[in-house]
Amino acid sequence: MKTTHNFNAGPCVLPKEAVKAGIEALQDFNNSGMSVIEISHRSKDWEAVMNECRALWKELLQIPDDYEILFLGGGASMQFCMVPMNLLEKKAAYLDTGVWAKKALKEAKAFGEVVTVASSAESTYNFVPKEYTIPVDADYFHITTNNTIYGTEIHTDMDSPVLLVADMSSDIMSRPVDVSKYAIIYGGAQKNVGPAGVTFVIIRKDILGRVSRHIPSMLDYRIHIEGESMYNTPPVFPIFIMTQTLKWLKNLGGLKAIQKINREKAGLLYAEIDRNPLFRGTAAKEDRSLMNICFVMAQGHESLEAEFLDFAKSRGMVGIKGHRSVGGFRASVYNACPKESVQALVDCMREFEKIHK
Ligand SMILES: *Cc1c(COP(=O)(O)O)cnc(C)c1O
């Protein structure tokens, strides 16, 4: 197989072990003579996978007992409407830190009053606002902990006077999290915990049942809790790969261990961006994401952008072109991205510098 360094933003690189286990289970699951996608989702064998997956989530994130973990369809984008539908009675507060935050906010407007407590839109979302007041009469406060497109991240678990809801699509399982500070944590699996097709929702059970509207069954968290994520047919194969990905993470030493590795990887690349006169980081230093590292050609070297992309491509780098809304470069260095890939990108930037001296 060709050697590539995969910096895709999502779907993205997954642990080799998880992919391999997937291939095996696709051919013959548990010596059943059937593929994992051919068995009944009501079978004992499948129930065991669901239970293992839930147990891994609980163990790795130390999820308290009054929370439920759900595996749903629809992507993180479905949660943009499911959250307000289930929680918003009068007013909700949102922190506008990027495209995804903005999309979440827009959906909520259909269900009640929405207050934007702060926004960094005017500076192309290159920092996370810190001075703002959360209205105490809001039903909840929504944040996006990692802004995938702009490379900014909220690195700590904040205190909120109202229910705190977090889209953690792109930094879930990258560090230990104090789950008890959140009412809901949700995200698409395809950045750090598996393939596209499954959405995780960690939810404190006592926050439900407070809104007066009718909620369609498929959008009602209570129905999915009651059905243990099998009210309807769950996305079985994505859940299987997610389980394997979490097993890999556990074997690696869990969230403290991966946090250390993530700091090392991001540190390596940011150090090169700061050192190399041809490049410049775009996110405010204190808010730099450990998952998505955004940079551009430094002032005076802008014309080299396309050339660097080609140069990097010829050395096996994949997916480093910045999001179409911001341009430049973005290296996504999620949990499963090996340190060797980050080193290869750093080497590539150094070589490019030599050529252009
Ligand atoms: C990718 C992403 C989404 C969208 O996820 P889908 O599963 O495609 O709906 C939402 N929020 C954040 C922070 C993301 O990175």
The ligand as an SDF file (V2000), in Angstrom:
LIG
                    3D

 15 15  0  0  0  0  0  0  0  0999 V2000
  -17.6580   18.1610   11.2180 C   0  0  0  0  0  0  0  0  0  0  0  0
  -18.3520   18.9700   12.2270 C   0  0  0  0  0  0  0  0  0  0  0  0
  -19.7530   19.0490   12.2740 C   0  0  0  0  0  0  0  0  0  0  0  0
  -20.6500   18.4010   11.2410 C   0  0  0  0  0  0  0  0  0  0  0  0
  -20.7620   17.0600   11.4430 O   0  0  0  0  0  0  0  0  0  0  0  0
  -21.7410   16.1510   10.5480 P   0  0  0  0  0  0  0  0  0  0  0  0
  -21.6440   14.8330   11.2240 O   0  0  0  0  0  0  0  0  0  0  0  0
  -21.2120   16.1720    9.1530 O   0  0  0  0  0  0  0  0  0  0  0  0
  -23.0940   16.7410   10.6290 O   0  0  0  0  0  0  0  0  0  0  0  0
  -20.3180   19.7870   13.2950 C   0  0  0  0  0  0  0  0  0  0  0  0
  -19.5680   20.4170   14.2080 N   0  0  0  0  0  0  0  0  0  0  0  0
  -18.2220   20.3660   14.1910 C   0  0  0  0  0  0  0  0  0  0  0  0
  -17.4360   21.0650   15.2520 C   0  0  0  0  0  0  0  0  0  0  0  0
  -17.5760   19.6380   13.1970 C   0  0  0  0  0  0  0  0  0  0  0  0
  -16.2330   19.5900   13.1720 O   0  0  0  0  0  0  0  0  0  0  0  0
  1  2  1  0
  2  3  1  0
  2 14  2  0
  3  4  1  0
  3 10  2  0
  4  5  1  0
  5  6  1  0
  6  7  2  0
  6  8  1  0
  6  9  1  0
 10 11  1  0
 11 12  2  0
 12 13  1  0
 12 14  1  0
 14 15  1  0
M  END
$$$$
